[in-house]
């Protein structure tokens, strides 16, 4: 039996190759996936597209994000590998209106317009579309086998596992069972809340924790000097990368250790919770900068910690995962399902954890209200920024999502930030490319 390696194609990228035992996958919400292949030449590939066309006036942008500019690059790559345009066949999927469909979804119709651009461009080149499953209301996964050129479009969270019994019960992890994140990271988060951190104090605190110091130096060297050891002290790191970047790396390393302990429940894969956290943090940082409604560093920190409650509940979700996912695939959203099955949810559990660790109110409120920022009586704009970032990351991240996107809510939240739904494509355009390619930690700078 042939073993097929699976490779996720992140949003805003494409993968092209000759026949080989590999299955290319793209998880698609409003995004559109296009598989192109030339069976005679044995060349094929998969492209994961975010938006129909560029929206900003910038002269430099990531062309692969957009159907209008990226599809020619994708086709050109296939031709360079030996394919011929006249022999290409196409499969198109995605472009859904997922979650609670709103007037904003219909008015923007991002997925629909992207699919139209794709079909129009393929038609101009005479490329035969063998399958087109676009639109609908659910996230899907487009699988393309690079060896056999077989393809399928399936619901993203479809599981072959037997559903767990609805009355599945288990011991929910006690807050006391969780080892706190390192003191240096807790102190940085508190200093951010009080806006009192400074370079001398930061350096002094980091040097007290040898484990964190080693992790930070390893990260700095990998990111800046390709692991060749150009930075060998925290003081060097401060001089080269600066105070804010160092603080971001320290908090990211601390949160990574905590979140990586949870990988069989919410994460879907090891490292999933951390990648989501760092991705939301980086998107929140961008949204804060664009809106001017909060400090980008504060938004980054709040985004990094917004899902701490999932660590508390992960053990239970792990034991009932097939049933839990089946419920999410229905009409209920994540928080509703948690409250019905667990009698609590990750925002409440995270809020209790934040209070236990004495995290600043700005972060505690973000943890508690990021799914419903309008209910927050304090730090409304910061909570809203993280909520918007969370929604954007769920829409465009590389893997399956447990979060249902509500464009009406997104529109209201953008108004809180002095923005409108018409700014949505430009916000997406500002998301760092690494966030979409599944390596968001590389975008920390």
N, C-alpha and C positions, 0 to 999 in steps of 0.2 A: 504494500500500500504506500502510495506517495505521500510524504509529509509536506504540507504546504505552509511555509512561513507566512505569517500575516503582517502586513505593513500598513499602518494608518497614514493616510495622506491628509495632512493638516489643511485647514482653510487657507487659501491664498497661495497654494503650491500645486505642482503636478509632479508625477513620477512616470518616467518613460523607460522601457527596457525591452530587450529581446525575450523570447520564450524562456521561462525559468519557473521552478516550482515555488511560486509566491502568489498570495492573494492580496491584492490592493483593496483597501477599504476606505470609505469616506462616510462619516456620520453627517447627515444632512437635515437641517431644520429649514430655515429660509434659504440656506445656501443651495447651490445647484452642483451636482456632480456629473461629469462627462467622461465616459470611457470611449476611447478611440483605438481602433486596432486594424491592422492589415494582416489577415491570416496568411496570405501568400508569402509576405516578407518575414512573418513571425515577429512583428513589432507591435507593441501595444502600450497603453498608458492610461492613467486616471488623473483627472483634474478636478480640484475642489474650489469652487468659485464663490466669493462672498457677495459681490454687488454687480449690477449691470455695467456701469461705466464710471470713470473717475468723476468726482464731484467737486474737488477743490481746485483752486487756481495754482497750486504748487507745480513747479517745473520738475520736481523730483518726487516720485511716488512709487510704490510697489505695484508694478503693472500686473503682476499675477493675481492681485485681489479682484480684478475686474474682467468680466467676460469680454468686453470690447477690445481691451488691450492685451489680455492674457491668453485668449484662445489662439490668436496667431502665433504666439510664442510656443504654446503647447504643440500646435500642428507643425511648426518649424522644427521642433525638437524631434518629433516623430520622423519627419522627412530626412533629417540628418542621420538618423539611425538606420535608414534604408526603406522606410515606408513610402508609398506613393499615395498622394491625395485622392486619386481616382479610385483606389481600392479600399479606402478607409470606410469602416462601418462605425456607427455611433450608438451609444446607450446614454440616455439622459434621465436623471432622477433628482428629486428634491424640490425645493421651491415651495415648501409647505406653509400653510397658515396654522401653526401649531398652538396648542393651548386654547385659551378663551379668545375666539376670534372677535376683533373689534373693528370699528370704523377706521381706526388708524391703520390696522393691518391692511384693510382693503384699499385704503387711499394710497399708502406707500407701495404695497404689492411688490416688495423687493424681489421675492422669489419668482413671482410671475414675470416681472420685467427681465430678470436675469435669464430665465428660460427662453423668453422670446428672442433676446439678443443672440443666445446660443443657437437656437433653431434657424434664425435668419442667416447667421454667418455660415452655418453648416450647409444650408440650402444654396447659398451663393457658390459654394465650392462643389456642389453636387454630391455631398456625402450622405449616404443612405443611413437613416435612423432606424435601427432594428427594434428598438424599444424606447418608449418615452413614458415614464411614470412621474409626472410632475404635479405640483399642487397638493391637494388633500389637507389633512389636519394633523398628521403625525410625523415625528422625526423618523427617518428611515436610514438604513445603511445600504450603500451600494457596494457590492463585492464584485471584483473583477479578477478572474484567474489568469495570471500571466502565462501559464503553460498551455491551458486548454482554450483560453479566450471565452470561457463560459462566464456568465454574469447573472446576478440576482439582486433584487431590491426587496429588503425585508424590514419589518419594524425594528427599530434600533435596539430595543430591550427584550426582543424575543428570546426566551430561554427554553432549553430542552429539559431543564430540571423539573421535577415534580413539585407542584406548589406545596408549601408548608401548610400545616394545619392552621386554620384561622385563629385558633386559640393558643398558638405557640407562645410559650412564655419563657422568660429567661431572666437572669439576674442582670439588671442594668448597673453598669459600673458606678460605684460610689465616687463622689467627688474626692473623697479622701484617698482613693486608690490611685489617683493620677499624680504622677511626679510632676511638680511645677516646672515650668520652663526656667532656665538658668536665671539667677538673680540679676546678672548684668542686663539681660534682655527685659526683665520686669522693670528694672530701674529706668532703662531707656524709654519704655512705653509710658511710665509715669512722668518722666521728664518732658516727653512730648505733650502729654496732657496739660502739664503746667507751663509749657514753653520755656523751660529753664535749662535745657541741656547745653553744655558747652564743650569745646574740644579738649580742654585739659581734664575735666572730670570724666569724659567719655574714655579717653585713653587710659586713665588710671583704673577705671572699673573693668575694662576689657582685660587688662593685664592680670587681674586677680583670678580670672577663670582660664586655666591652661587649656582646657578642652575647646572652649569657644575661640580662644586665641588661635589655636592650631587650625581649626576649621575655617576661620576668617582668612588667615594667611594663605591656606590652600586654595580657597575660592578666589582670592585676589590674584594670586599667581596664575591660576588656570585661566582667568578671564583676561588678564592684561599681558602676561608674559608667557602664555602657552605652557604653564607648569614648569618653567625653567628657574624658578626661585628668585626672581628679581626683587621681591619684597620679603624681607626676613624679620620684620618687627612691626608691631602695631603703630609705632611712631612713623615708620616709613609709609605704612598704609595710609595714615592720616595725611601725610604730606602729598602723596601721589593721587589718591582718590577723593580726599576731602571728608569732612565730618559727616555730612548727610549720607553719602553713599556708604561709608563705613557703618553708620547706625542702621541703615537698611539691610546691609549684609548680615550684621549681628542678629537682628530680629528675625530675618529670614532663616538663618541657620538654627536658631532656637525653636522656631515654630516647625521647621522641617522635622526635627527630632521628635517632637510631640505628635505631629500629624501622621508621620510615617509608621507609627505603631498601629494605625487603623487602616487596614487595607482589604478586609474581606466583607465589609458591609457597604457603607456609603461610597467607598472609593471606586468600586468595580475593578480596580487594579492597584497594585502596590504603588504608592506615591501619588495616587489620584487626588487625595484631599490636599496634599501640599501643592501640587501643580495648580489646583483650582485656587487655593489661597493666594499663591504668589501671582497668578494671572489676574485675579480680581484686584489685588493690591496695585499692580502696575497700571491696570485700566483706570482704577480710581484716581491714581496720581495724575493721569492725563486729563480725566474729566474735571478734576479740581483745578488744574491749570487752565483749561479752556473756559471754565465758568467763573473762576476767580472767587468762588464762594467758600473756599477752605484752603488751608495750607496743603500743598501737594504731599508733603512728608506725613502730615497727620492723616490724610486720606489713604496714603500707602499703608500706614500702620493699622488703621481701622479695617482696611480691606484684608490685610494679612491675617487678622484675628477674627474676622466676622463669623466663621463657622466652627469656632472652638467647641460648641455644644455637640457637634457630631462625634467628637472624640468620646464624649460621655455616653452617647447612645449607640455607638457603633457595634458594641458587643451584642446587643439585642438584635439589631438589624442584620448582623451577620448570620444569626441563627434562623432568621425568617426571611432571608433575602428573596427567594423566588416569589413568595406570596407578597412581600413588600413591593417588589417591582411590578407585579401584576396589578396591584392596587394603583400605583402611580400611573400606569398606562391607561387607566380609566379616566374618569372625570375629575377625580380628586387631585389636588396639588400636594406637594411634599408635606407642608406643615399640617394640612388637614389630615393626611394619612397618618402622620406621626401621632397626632393627638388622639385619633380614633384607635390606633393599635397600641400605642405606648403610654397613653394617658398623659403625655407631655410632648414637647417638641424641642428641636435643637436650639431654638432661640432662647427658650426659657432655661434649659440646662446650661447653655453657654453663659447666660446672664448670671446665674448662680456661681458658676466657676469664676467669672470675672470679678464678682464681689469677694469671693473667697481669696483671690489672689491680689485684691486691692488694686485692680486696674483702674485707670482714670475713667470718669463718667462718660467722656466722649466715646471711648472704646466700648464700655459696658452697654451704652445705649445703642450703639451700632450693632453689637451682637444681638441685642434683644429685639430691635425693630427693623432690621435690614429687609425683611420681607413685607413690612408695613410701616414705612418711614413716617407716614402721616400721623401715626399714633404716638410718635416720640414728642415729648413735651420739652425736650432740650436737644441741642446740637442737631436741629432738623436738617440743615443743609449738608452737614457731614454724613449723617445717616443716609440721606437721599443720594448723595454721590456714590456711596458704596452700593446702595440698592441698584442704581443705574448700571454701575460697573458689573455687578453680579449678573444682571440681566444680559448685558452685552457679552460677557464671557460665556454664559450658557448658550447664547445664540450662535457663537462663532468658534467655540473651542473644538478640538479635534475629536473628542470622544462623545459617547452617549451622555445624555443629561437627564437628571431627575427633576428638573425645574421647568415649569410651564411658563412660557413668556406671554405676558399680557401687555399688548401695545397701548391700550387705553391708559393703563397705570403708568407705563413708561412715559407717555405724553404728559400726564399730570406732574410727574416727578421732574421732568425736564423743565417745566414751567417754574417749579420751585427754585430751580437753579438759574432762572433767567434765560432759559433756552427754549426751543420749540422742537416739535417732531421733524421739522424741516432741516434741523441741524444734525439729525441722526446719521445720515451718510458721512458727513464731515467728521463726526465723533468716531465712527468706525474707521475712517481713514487714518485717524491719529493713533490707533491702537498699535503698539510696537509689534513688528512682524514676528518676533520670537514668541510672543504670547500666543499667536495663532498656530505656530509650528510645533507646539508641544514642549518647548524648552524655555518657558518664561523666565527662569532664573538667569538666563544669559542676558536678559534685558535690564538687569539691575545696574544702574549707573547714576 
